[in-house]
Amino acid sequence: MAINEISHASKWAGELDKMYVQKSATGFFADNVLRAKFVGARTVVIPDIEFEGLVDYDRDGGFSGSSLSVSNEAHELKMDRARSISIDREDLDETGIANLAGQVLGEFVRTKVVPETDAYVISTLTKKAVENNQTVAWSDETPYKLFGDLVAKVQDVAGYDEELVCFVDKTAYHALKNSDEFTRHIEVSDFKQGDISLKVKTIDGVSIIPVSSERMKSGFDFKKIADGADENNITGGFKAVVDADDVHMLVLPKKAASLVKKTEKLRVFSPEQNPEADAYKFEYRI
């Protein structure tokens, strides 16, 4: 039986999406997309709703009319990344492909897809902060005060009832954990991400999300071709640009950004269908 005739292909795609949500530090931003609709492969239309403010009530004339403005704004997806993975026929028998492929693809998403997506999202948010002069200098001596100052600045604009998140790198997380103020105020709360509920540390209701330092940079080069490689030897991946700054803390409302992610259907080919090698071939695109 050809592998693409087995129902595992669609099941794998769903499981990979679930793993992405569970393992990605920024995956919860995908929950914020309001009725996003794809138009073609790389363009997504997102409605933008605008209201008019209140006016005085007129006892003679009654209510003043108002209009609800809903504009559909088109955004082009900036990243289009893909990879094919092969498993040699001799590494397994027909009955073992489902289990091994699930493990291999899951590990690929966990170790390659999730880190790159987090790096892209965090660096994009950081650029917005820099462009709008919403940055402060880092201090190892007063991490808790710095955290409080950042939270206060965000709350002053977003409001005090907004749910906030704070991404922290290794340096900031270590400094906070060694802070007496952090220890006294730390709590553990539920954090909704997709269809799952995670346990995260919070300070004054702000969710603390530790992120690997390699993903907490102000800019990245998402490699098309690896350094020193030719088009037939593409290792891909990403790396921080030479002049990238470390991002120790990034505070924002949980609903401040929308992550639009489209995973193409996982394509699977059996060795009989694969013209390149006697191997099962999996094509993944995001």
C-alpha positions as CSV (number, residue, x, y, z in Angstrom):
1,M,0.0,0.0,0.0
2,A,1.4,3.4,-0.9
3,I,2.0,5.6,2.1
4,N,0.0,8.5,0.7
5,E,-3.1,6.3,0.7
6,I,-2.8,5.8,4.4
7,S,-4.9,8.2,6.6
8,H,-1.8,9.1,8.6
9,A,-0.8,12.0,6.3
10,S,-3.7,14.2,7.4
11,K,-3.4,13.1,11.0
12,W,0.3,14.0,11.1
13,A,-0.4,17.5,9.8
14,G,-2.9,18.1,12.6
15,E,-0.6,16.7,15.2
16,L,2.3,18.9,14.0
17,D,0.1,22.0,14.3
18,K,-0.8,20.9,17.9
19,M,2.8,20.4,18.7
20,Y,3.6,23.9,17.3
21,V,1.1,25.5,19.6
22,Q,2.3,23.6,22.7
23,K,6.0,24.2,22.1
24,S,6.1,27.7,20.6
25,A,6.6,30.6,23.1
26,T,4.7,32.9,20.7
27,G,2.0,30.5,19.5
28,F,-0.8,32.1,21.6
29,F,-0.7,35.1,19.2
30,A,-2.5,32.9,16.7
31,D,-5.5,33.0,19.0
32,N,-5.9,36.7,18.2
33,V,-6.7,36.5,14.5
34,L,-10.2,37.8,14.0
35,R,-11.9,36.2,11.0
36,A,-8.8,36.1,8.9
37,K,-9.4,34.9,5.4
38,F,-6.8,33.8,2.9
39,V,-7.0,35.2,-0.6
40,G,-4.5,33.1,-2.6
41,A,-1.5,31.5,-1.1
42,R,0.3,34.4,0.5
43,T,-2.3,37.1,1.1
44,V,-4.6,37.2,4.2
45,V,-7.5,39.7,4.7
46,I,-8.1,40.8,8.3
47,P,-11.0,43.0,9.3
48,D,-10.2,46.2,11.1
49,I,-13.1,47.6,13.2
50,E,-13.4,51.3,14.1
51,F,-15.9,52.9,16.4
52,E,-16.9,56.6,16.9
53,G,-16.7,58.0,20.4
54,L,-19.6,59.0,22.7
55,V,-21.3,62.4,22.4
56,D,-23.8,64.3,24.6
57,Y,-27.3,62.9,24.6
58,D,-29.9,65.4,23.2
59,R,-33.1,65.3,25.2
60,D,-35.0,66.8,22.2
61,G,-33.2,65.1,19.4
62,G,-32.4,61.8,21.1
63,F,-29.4,59.8,20.1
64,S,-26.8,61.0,17.7
65,G,-26.2,58.7,14.8
66,S,-23.0,56.8,14.5
67,S,-21.4,54.4,12.0
68,L,-19.5,51.2,12.5
69,S,-16.5,51.1,10.1
70,V,-15.3,47.7,9.1
71,S,-12.4,47.7,6.6
72,N,-10.8,44.6,5.3
73,E,-7.0,45.1,5.2
74,A,-4.9,42.8,3.1
75,H,-1.5,41.6,4.5
76,E,1.1,39.6,2.6
77,L,2.8,36.8,4.4
78,K,6.4,37.7,4.7
79,M,7.8,34.2,5.2
80,D,7.4,31.2,3.1
81,R,9.6,28.3,4.4
82,A,9.8,24.6,3.5
83,R,11.8,21.5,3.8
84,S,11.6,17.9,2.5
85,I,12.7,15.0,4.8
86,S,13.6,11.5,3.6
87,I,13.5,8.2,5.5
88,D,15.3,5.4,3.7
89,R,13.2,2.3,3.0
90,E,15.8,0.1,4.7
91,D,15.4,2.0,8.0
92,L,11.9,0.5,8.5
93,D,9.2,-1.8,7.2
94,E,5.8,-0.8,6.0
95,T,4.1,-1.2,9.3
96,G,6.7,0.9,11.1
97,I,6.6,4.0,8.9
98,A,3.7,5.7,10.7
99,N,5.3,5.6,14.2
100,L,8.8,6.6,13.0
101,A,7.6,9.3,10.7
102,G,5.5,10.8,13.4
103,Q,8.5,11.0,15.7
104,V,10.8,12.4,13.1
105,L,8.4,15.1,11.9
106,G,7.5,16.0,15.5
107,E,11.1,16.5,16.3
108,F,11.6,18.6,13.2
109,V,8.8,20.9,14.2
110,R,10.1,21.1,17.8
111,T,13.7,21.8,17.0
112,K,13.6,23.7,13.7
113,V,10.1,25.2,13.0
114,V,9.2,26.4,16.5
115,P,12.6,28.2,17.2
116,E,12.6,30.0,13.8
117,T,9.0,31.1,14.2
118,D,9.6,32.4,17.7
119,A,12.7,34.3,16.5
120,Y,10.8,35.9,13.6
121,V,7.8,37.0,15.8
122,I,10.0,38.4,18.7
123,S,12.4,40.2,16.4
124,T,9.4,41.7,14.5
125,L,7.8,42.9,17.7
126,T,11.1,44.3,18.9
127,K,11.5,46.3,15.7
128,K,8.1,47.9,16.3
129,A,9.2,48.8,19.8
130,V,12.4,50.4,18.6
131,E,10.6,52.3,15.8
132,N,8.2,53.8,18.3
133,N,10.9,54.6,21.0
134,Q,9.4,52.1,23.4
135,T,12.6,50.8,24.8
136,V,14.6,51.2,28.0
137,A,18.1,50.3,29.0
138,W,18.7,47.0,30.7
139,S,20.2,46.8,34.2
140,D,21.4,43.6,36.0
141,E,21.1,45.4,39.3
142,T,17.4,46.2,39.3
143,P,15.5,43.6,37.2
144,Y,12.3,43.7,39.2
145,K,12.1,47.5,39.1
146,L,12.8,47.4,35.4
147,F,10.0,44.9,34.9
148,G,7.6,47.1,36.9
149,D,8.6,50.1,34.8
150,L,7.9,48.3,31.6
151,V,4.6,47.0,32.8
152,A,3.5,50.4,34.0
153,K,4.3,52.0,30.6
154,V,2.3,49.4,28.8
155,Q,-0.7,49.6,31.2
156,D,-0.7,53.4,30.9
157,V,-1.5,53.0,27.2
158,A,-3.4,49.6,27.0
159,G,-5.3,49.9,30.3
160,Y,-5.1,48.2,33.6
161,D,-7.5,45.4,32.8
162,E,-5.5,44.0,29.8
163,E,-3.8,40.7,30.2
164,L,-0.1,41.2,29.7
165,V,2.8,38.9,28.8
166,C,6.5,39.4,29.4
167,F,9.0,37.4,27.3
168,V,12.3,37.1,29.1
169,D,15.7,35.7,28.0
170,K,18.1,33.7,30.2
171,T,19.8,36.8,31.6
172,A,16.5,38.5,32.7
173,Y,15.0,35.3,34.0
174,H,18.0,34.5,36.1
175,A,18.2,38.0,37.4
176,L,14.5,38.0,38.3
177,K,14.7,34.6,40.1
178,N,17.5,36.0,42.2
179,S,15.5,39.0,43.1
180,D,13.8,39.0,46.5
181,E,10.9,41.0,45.2
182,F,10.3,38.4,42.5
183,T,10.3,35.6,45.0
184,R,7.7,37.3,47.2
185,H,5.3,38.2,44.4
186,I,5.6,35.1,42.1
187,E,2.4,33.0,41.5
188,V,1.5,30.1,39.2
189,S,-1.5,30.7,36.9
190,D,-3.2,29.1,34.0
191,F,-2.3,30.4,30.5
192,K,-4.5,29.7,27.6
193,Q,-2.7,28.8,24.3
194,G,-4.8,27.4,21.6
195,D,-6.8,24.5,22.9
196,I,-4.4,23.8,25.8
197,S,-3.9,25.4,29.2
198,L,-0.4,25.9,30.4
199,K,1.0,26.7,33.9
200,V,3.1,29.8,33.9
201,K,4.7,32.0,36.5
202,T,3.1,35.4,36.9
203,I,3.9,38.6,38.8
204,D,0.9,40.9,39.5
205,G,-1.0,39.1,36.9
206,V,1.6,39.4,34.1
207,S,2.6,36.1,32.6
208,I,6.3,35.5,32.5
209,I,7.4,33.5,29.4
210,P,11.0,32.4,29.3
211,V,12.4,32.1,25.8
212,S,15.8,30.7,24.7
213,S,18.3,33.6,24.3
214,E,19.1,32.6,20.7
215,R,15.5,33.6,19.8
216,M,15.5,36.9,21.8
217,K,17.4,39.2,19.4
218,S,16.5,42.4,17.6
219,G,17.2,41.0,14.1
220,F,17.8,37.7,12.3
221,D,19.0,36.4,9.0
222,F,16.7,33.6,7.8
223,K,19.0,31.7,5.6
224,K,18.0,30.8,2.1
225,I,21.4,29.1,1.5
226,A,23.8,28.3,4.3
227,D,27.1,30.2,4.6
228,G,29.7,28.6,2.3
229,A,27.1,26.2,0.8
230,D,25.8,26.0,-2.8
231,E,22.2,25.5,-3.8
232,N,22.6,21.7,-3.6
233,N,23.8,21.8,0.0
234,I,21.3,24.1,1.8
235,T,21.3,23.7,5.6
236,G,19.0,26.6,6.1
237,G,17.8,27.8,9.5
238,F,18.4,31.2,11.0
239,K,21.0,33.2,12.9
240,A,21.2,36.6,14.5
241,V,22.5,39.5,12.3
242,V,25.9,40.8,13.2
243,D,24.6,44.0,14.9
244,A,21.7,42.4,16.6
245,D,20.9,43.5,20.2
246,D,19.9,41.2,23.0
247,V,16.2,41.5,24.0
248,H,16.1,40.8,27.7
249,M,12.5,41.7,28.3
250,L,9.6,42.3,26.0
251,V,6.2,43.3,27.6
252,L,3.0,43.7,25.7
253,P,-0.7,42.9,25.9
254,K,-1.5,39.3,25.1
255,K,-3.9,40.6,22.4
256,A,-1.5,43.2,21.0
257,A,-0.4,41.1,18.0
258,S,-1.9,38.5,15.6
259,L,0.1,35.6,14.3
260,V,-1.2,34.4,11.0
261,K,0.2,31.0,10.2
262,K,-0.8,28.8,7.3
263,T,0.5,25.2,7.2
264,E,0.2,23.7,3.8
265,K,-1.0,20.1,3.6
266,L,1.8,17.7,4.4
267,R,2.8,15.9,1.2
268,V,4.0,12.3,1.5
269,F,5.5,10.1,-1.1
270,S,6.3,6.4,-0.9
271,P,9.6,5.0,-2.3
272,E,7.8,3.9,-5.4
273,Q,6.6,7.5,-6.0
274,N,9.9,9.1,-5.1
275,P,12.1,9.5,-8.2
276,E,15.1,10.8,-6.2
277,A,15.8,7.9,-3.8
278,D,14.5,4.6,-2.5
279,A,13.0,6.4,0.5
280,Y,9.8,7.8,1.9
281,K,9.7,11.5,1.3
282,F,7.9,14.1,3.4
283,E,7.4,17.7,2.2
284,Y,6.6,20.3,4.9
285,R,5.8,24.0,4.1
286,I,4.7,26.8,6.4
